[in-house]
Amino acid sequence: MKQRRLVIGIFISIWIIILAWFIWRESREANALNGPTKQTFGILTNIKGRTFKHRKRAIVSYTVSGKEYQVTAPGDYLDMSVGDTVLIEYASEDHSVARVVNKYYMHK
């Protein structure tokens, strides 16, 4: 009985830590994008959501100062193709924090 309570306690603790990490990450990204930002173009490298199981999103690659980054962009990209370009807004302080601001920026 004691061992079972310990396992349950550890399991609950792990879930709380994971939840706290996701909340912290979302808050950090939102705060970074509320500050000074810059824009560049990104290229769709993967489009997900073609099946019922997966939520709709795209993986977008972009380059800042010679370093390549990727961002997962939620939304419906099924009318687009891999290789299409989108307009990206990224945080000046942390270039890895970005969002798509115009997915119809420029088709290939």
C-alpha positions as CSV (number, residue, x, y, z in Angstrom):
1,M,0.0,0.0,0.0
2,K,2.8,2.4,0.9
3,Q,4.6,1.6,-2.4
4,R,1.4,2.2,-4.4
5,R,1.0,5.7,-2.8
6,L,4.6,6.5,-3.5
7,V,4.2,5.6,-7.2
8,I,1.0,7.6,-7.5
9,G,2.7,10.6,-5.8
10,I,5.6,10.4,-8.2
11,F,3.3,10.1,-11.2
12,I,1.2,13.2,-10.0
13,S,4.4,15.1,-9.4
14,I,5.8,14.4,-12.8
15,W,2.5,15.6,-14.4
16,I,2.5,18.8,-12.4
17,I,6.1,19.5,-13.5
18,I,5.3,18.9,-17.1
19,L,2.2,21.2,-16.9
20,A,4.2,23.9,-15.2
21,W,6.9,23.7,-17.9
22,F,4.3,24.1,-20.7
23,I,2.8,27.1,-19.0
24,W,6.2,28.7,-18.4
25,R,7.2,28.1,-22.1
26,E,4.0,29.6,-23.5
27,S,4.3,32.6,-21.2
28,R,7.9,33.2,-22.2
29,E,7.1,33.0,-25.9
30,A,4.1,35.3,-25.6
31,N,6.2,37.9,-23.7
32,A,9.0,37.7,-26.2
33,L,6.7,38.3,-29.1
34,N,5.0,41.3,-27.3
35,G,8.4,43.0,-27.2
36,P,10.5,44.2,-30.2
37,T,10.2,41.9,-33.2
38,K,11.6,41.6,-36.7
39,Q,10.2,39.9,-39.8
40,T,11.6,37.5,-42.4
41,F,10.3,34.8,-44.6
42,G,10.0,31.2,-43.7
43,I,9.6,28.1,-45.8
44,L,7.1,25.3,-45.1
45,T,9.0,22.1,-44.6
46,N,6.2,19.9,-43.3
47,I,2.4,20.1,-43.3
48,K,0.5,18.1,-40.7
49,G,-3.2,17.5,-40.2
50,R,-4.0,15.6,-43.3
51,T,-5.6,12.9,-41.1
52,F,-8.3,13.0,-38.5
53,K,-5.9,12.1,-35.7
54,H,-3.5,15.0,-36.1
55,R,-4.2,18.6,-35.3
56,K,-3.6,21.0,-38.2
57,R,-0.2,22.7,-38.2
58,A,2.9,23.3,-40.3
59,I,6.6,23.2,-39.6
60,V,8.3,26.4,-40.9
61,S,12.0,26.9,-41.3
62,Y,13.6,30.4,-41.3
63,T,17.1,31.8,-41.1
64,V,18.3,34.7,-38.9
65,S,21.9,35.8,-39.1
66,G,23.0,32.6,-40.8
67,K,21.4,30.3,-38.2
68,E,18.4,28.2,-39.2
69,Y,15.4,27.9,-36.8
70,Q,12.1,26.0,-37.0
71,V,8.7,26.9,-35.6
72,T,5.5,24.9,-35.4
73,A,2.7,27.1,-36.7
74,P,-0.9,26.1,-35.8
75,G,-3.5,26.5,-38.4
76,D,-4.8,25.0,-41.6
77,Y,-2.1,24.8,-44.2
78,L,-3.6,22.0,-46.3
79,D,-4.2,24.4,-49.3
80,M,-0.4,25.1,-49.4
81,S,2.6,23.0,-50.4
82,V,5.9,22.1,-48.9
83,G,8.3,24.8,-50.1
84,D,5.8,27.7,-50.1
85,T,7.0,30.8,-48.3
86,V,5.2,32.6,-45.4
87,L,6.0,35.8,-43.5
88,I,7.5,35.1,-40.0
89,E,7.7,37.5,-37.1
90,Y,10.4,36.6,-34.6
91,A,11.5,38.1,-31.2
92,S,14.5,40.3,-31.4
93,E,15.8,39.0,-28.1
94,D,15.3,35.3,-28.8
95,H,15.3,34.4,-32.5
96,S,13.9,30.9,-31.8
97,V,10.6,32.4,-30.7
98,A,8.5,33.1,-33.8
99,R,5.0,33.0,-35.3
100,V,3.5,33.1,-38.8
101,V,1.9,36.5,-39.4
102,N,0.9,36.0,-43.1
103,K,0.7,32.5,-44.5
104,Y,-0.1,33.8,-48.0
105,Y,2.9,36.1,-48.1
106,M,4.3,34.6,-51.2
107,H,3.6,31.4,-52.9
108,K,6.4,29.6,-54.8
